Amino acid sequence: MINKTLVQVERLTRRYGEHRAVDDLSFTLRRGQVLGLLGPNGAGKSTTLRMLAGVLAPDAGRIVINGRDLLDQPRQARQAIGYLPEQPPLYRELTVDEQLYYSARLHGLSRTASHPAIARVKERCGLAEVGKRLIGHLSKGYQQRTGLAQAIVHTPPVIILDEPTIGLDPIQIQGIRTLIRELGRKQGVILSTHLLSEVQSTCTHVHILRAGRLVYAGALAELEQQRPSASLRIGLNAPPPIAELEQLPRVTQVEELGEGQFRLHHSPGALLHRILVELAYDHGWDLWELTPERESLEQMFVNLTLNQETAG
């Protein structure tokens, strides 16, 4: 079932003393989705993932993993989860093969089933050449790959990743992101990050947290479409003086780009393009370019989180 619900979170709350790290959080994850939990440091991302993985108890709320309540049926629910925390749970004195065998058995695979599962996951994670090496002797990148391999060796329907590319070089990051996209096609993936580039590269959906609360939830494509126009780039063969462009309604700044091109920054909601078309026709400016430039996702993220902070 492509659209099967794999994770159902209902009003999840976690406190540390008087501080609410996660505050009344609800969302779902379906098969075929890669959900990015995005937010500044301290937003509650890691706390949320730890509760989903069953290693931290919530103060309130309900978590259902692959149809199993995590509180009422913890063993069955955890069998459906592959979890990679920010610090991979690896034994430095073991070889990669030994670590993966231990993880496979821990996740309930039989001795017979463990060996082909290990071979498959080593191939997927780029570990085929380092199986006999001690984990303590591996680079950060290979340790991260081993951590991911131990999380998916039992082919869980739900994969939970906390900052999966932290500390990796650009080539390693590209490899991990490709693997996450592949995993998301048949399973469900939740990953936390504070990097918008991570979300754009891997995720189908994005949830933005601020102070433990959900301030945005939706498909990444929907977030892209909601980006407001922040400026207009125009081209004029017979432009007027810049001072005249600066006097246009709701224009806040004009940049001269050269060769008859200008960037007009304007306040949100301005219908500047209509005014420009009319003025260019009436005054003979000979308009040859009119390109809306949308607000960056980075700025949208800042606006969402800062606005929530101000409101709180």
C-alpha positions in Angstrom: 0.0 0.0 0.0 1.7 3.1 -1.3 -0.1 5.6 1.0 -0.1 3.4 4.1 0.3 5.5 7.3 3.5 4.3 9.0 3.7 6.9 11.8 0.9 8.6 13.6 1.9 11.2 16.3 -0.9 12.7 18.4 -0.3 15.7 20.7 3.2 14.7 21.7 4.7 16.6 24.7 8.0 16.4 26.5 9.1 18.6 29.4 12.5 19.2 31.0 11.5 20.8 34.3 9.5 23.9 33.3 10.8 23.9 29.8 8.6 22.2 27.1 11.1 20.8 24.6 8.2 19.4 22.5 4.8 21.0 22.8 1.6 19.3 21.6 3.1 18.0 18.4 0.9 16.0 15.9 1.8 14.7 12.4 1.7 11.6 10.2 4.2 9.8 7.9 3.2 7.7 5.0 5.0 5.1 2.9 6.9 6.8 0.1 7.5 10.0 2.1 10.7 11.6 3.3 9.8 14.0 6.0 12.3 16.6 7.1 12.1 18.1 10.6 13.6 21.5 10.2 14.3 24.1 12.8 16.9 26.1 14.7 19.0 24.6 17.4 16.8 23.8 20.4 13.6 23.5 18.4 12.9 20.0 19.7 14.0 18.0 16.7 16.2 15.5 18.4 13.9 15.1 21.4 11.0 14.3 18.9 13.1 11.6 17.2 14.2 10.1 20.4 10.6 9.7 21.5 9.6 8.2 18.1 12.4 5.7 18.4 11.3 4.7 21.8 14.4 5.7 23.7 12.7 8.7 25.5 9.3 8.5 27.1 6.9 11.4 26.3 5.0 13.2 29.1 1.9 13.1 27.1 0.6 12.1 23.7 0.5 8.9 21.5 2.8 7.4 19.0 1.7 4.6 16.6 4.4 2.9 14.5 3.2 0.8 11.6 -0.1 0.2 13.3 1.4 -0.6 16.7 1.1 1.7 19.7 4.6 2.4 21.0 3.5 2.5 24.6 1.2 -0.6 24.6 3.2 -2.7 22.2 6.8 -1.5 22.4 8.5 -4.6 21.0 6.4 -4.8 17.9 6.6 -1.1 17.3 10.3 -0.9 17.7 10.8 -3.8 15.3 9.4 -1.5 12.6 11.9 1.2 13.3 15.5 1.8 12.1 17.1 4.6 14.1 20.3 6.5 13.6 20.9 9.0 16.4 23.3 12.0 15.9 26.1 9.9 17.5 25.9 6.4 15.8 25.6 3.6 18.4 28.7 1.8 17.4 31.2 -0.4 19.2 34.7 0.8 18.2 36.3 -2.5 19.1 34.1 -4.5 16.6 34.6 -4.8 12.9 32.0 -3.5 10.6 30.8 -7.1 9.9 30.6 -7.9 13.6 28.7 -4.7 14.3 26.2 -5.4 11.5 25.7 -9.0 12.6 25.1 -7.9 16.2 22.6 -5.3 15.0 20.8 -7.8 12.7 20.4 -10.3 15.5 19.3 -7.5 17.9 16.6 -6.6 15.4 15.3 -10.2 15.3 16.9 -11.6 12.2 17.9 -15.2 12.3 21.5 -16.4 11.9 20.6 -17.6 8.4 18.8 -14.4 7.4 21.5 -12.1 8.9 24.3 -12.8 6.4 22.5 -12.0 3.1 20.9 -8.9 4.9 24.4 -7.7 5.9 25.7 -8.2 2.4 22.9 -6.2 0.9 23.2 -3.3 3.4 27.0 -3.2 3.0 26.5 -2.8 -0.8 23.9 -0.1 -0.4 25.9 1.9 2.1 29.3 1.6 0.4 30.8 -0.7 3.0 31.8 -3.7 1.0 35.5 -3.0 1.2 35.7 -2.3 4.9 33.8 -5.2 6.4 36.9 -6.6 8.2 38.1 -3.3 9.6 37.7 -2.1 13.1 35.1 0.6 13.5 37.5 2.6 15.7 39.9 2.8 12.8 37.4 4.1 10.3 36.9 7.7 9.2 33.9 9.7 10.3 32.3 9.1 7.0 32.6 5.4 7.1 31.4 5.3 10.7 28.3 7.3 9.7 27.7 4.9 6.9 28.0 2.0 9.3 25.6 3.7 11.6 23.1 4.0 8.8 23.7 0.4 7.8 22.9 -0.9 11.3 19.7 1.1 11.3 18.4 -0.4 8.0 19.8 -3.9 8.1 16.4 -5.4 9.1 14.6 -3.5 6.3 12.3 -1.5 8.7 9.3 0.3 7.2 10.2 3.4 9.3 13.6 5.0 9.3 14.5 7.8 11.7 17.7 9.8 11.1 19.0 12.5 13.4 21.4 14.9 11.4 22.5 12.0 9.1 25.1 14.0 7.2 26.7 16.0 10.0 30.5 16.0 9.9 30.7 14.5 6.4 32.6 15.8 3.4 30.6 16.9 0.3 31.1 13.6 -1.6 30.0 11.6 1.4 27.0 13.9 1.9 25.9 13.4 -1.7 26.1 9.6 -1.2 24.1 9.6 2.0 21.4 11.9 0.5 21.1 9.6 -2.6 20.6 6.6 -0.3 17.9 8.4 1.8 16.0 9.3 -1.4 16.1 5.6 -2.4 15.0 4.4 1.0 12.1 6.9 0.9 10.6 5.4 -2.3 9.5 2.2 -0.6 9.7 3.0 3.1 9.0 6.1 5.2 11.9 8.3 6.4 12.0 11.0 9.1 15.1 13.0 9.3 16.0 16.0 11.4 18.3 18.8 10.2 18.8 22.5 10.5 20.0 22.7 6.8 17.6 23.7 4.2 19.8 22.3 1.5 19.4 18.9 3.2 15.6 19.2 3.0 15.6 20.4 -0.6 17.9 17.5 -1.6 16.1 14.6 0.1 12.7 15.4 1.4 9.2 15.2 -0.1 7.6 16.9 3.0 8.8 19.4 5.5 7.8 20.3 9.1 9.3 23.4 10.7 9.6 23.4 14.5 10.1 26.4 16.7 10.4 26.0 20.5 8.8 22.5 20.3 5.8 23.6 18.3 4.9 23.0 14.7 4.9 26.3 12.8 4.6 24.8 9.3 3.7 21.4 7.9 3.2 20.4 4.2 4.7 19.1 1.1 8.0 20.6 0.0 6.4 21.5 -3.4 3.7 23.4 -1.6 6.3 25.4 0.4 8.1 26.2 -2.8 4.8 27.5 -4.3 4.1 29.7 -1.3 7.3 31.7 -1.6 6.2 35.3 -2.1 7.7 37.5 -4.8 10.3 39.7 -3.1 11.6 41.6 -6.2 11.2 42.1 -9.9 14.0 42.1 -12.4 13.2 44.3 -15.4 14.8 45.1 -18.6 14.2 48.4 -20.4 15.7 49.7 -23.7 14.8 53.3 -22.8 14.8 53.4 -19.0 13.8 56.5 -17.0 16.0 57.9 -14.3 16.4 55.5 -11.3 14.7 58.2 -9.1 11.6 57.7 -11.1 11.6 53.9 -10.6 12.2 54.5 -6.9 8.9 56.4 -6.8 6.8 53.5 -8.0 4.2 52.3 -5.4 5.6 50.0 -2.7 9.1 49.9 -4.2 11.6 49.9 -1.4 14.9 49.8 -3.3 16.1 49.8 -6.9 19.4 48.2 -8.0 20.9 49.0 -11.4 22.2 45.8 -12.9 23.6 47.3 -16.1 22.6 47.0 -19.8 19.1 48.4 -19.1 18.4 45.9 -16.3 17.1 46.7 -12.8 16.0 44.9 -9.7 13.1 46.4 -8.0 12.6 45.3 -4.4 9.1 45.8 -3.1 6.9 45.2 -0.1 4.8 41.9 0.1 1.6 41.7 -2.0 2.6 44.5 -4.4 1.1 44.1 -7.9 4.0 46.0 -9.4 4.2 44.1 -12.6 0.8 45.5 -13.8 1.9 49.0 -13.0 5.2 48.5 -14.8 3.6 47.2 -18.0 1.2 50.2 -18.2 3.9 52.8 -17.5 6.4 51.2 -19.9 3.7 51.3 -22.6 2.6 54.9 -21.8 6.2 56.3 -21.5 7.9 54.3 -24.2 10.4 52.5 -21.9 10.4 49.5 -24.3 10.0 46.8 -21.6 11.8 43.6 -22.7 12.1 41.6 -19.4 9.8 41.3 -16.4 10.9 38.4 -14.1 9.5 37.9 -10.5 12.2 36.8 -8.1 10.8 34.8 -5.2 11.8 35.0 -1.6 14.4 32.3 -0.8 13.4 29.3 1.3 16.1 30.4 3.8 14.3 33.7 4.2 10.9 31.9 4.6 12.4 29.7 7.3 13.8 32.8 9.1 10.4 34.5 8.9 8.5 31.5 10.2 10.7 30.9 13.1 11.3 34.6 14.1 7.7 35.5 13.7 6.7 32.6 16.0 9.4 33.8 18.5 8.1 37.3 18.4 4.5 36.1 18.8 5.5 34.0 21.8 
